[in-house]
């Protein structure tokens, strides 16, 4: 069961989802390790991402 919903939005308007081209995308995350990894990657992403995390369970 997913624990968190992670939403990333590009502050520069660049696509976050390469399939739809949307500047915002959300995923569900199942473990703390995966959440930590994704947040760390977002910090250095060249699209200047604004990331929000919402606990869903």
Order of alpha helices (4+ residues) and beta strands (2+ residues): beta-beta-alpha-beta
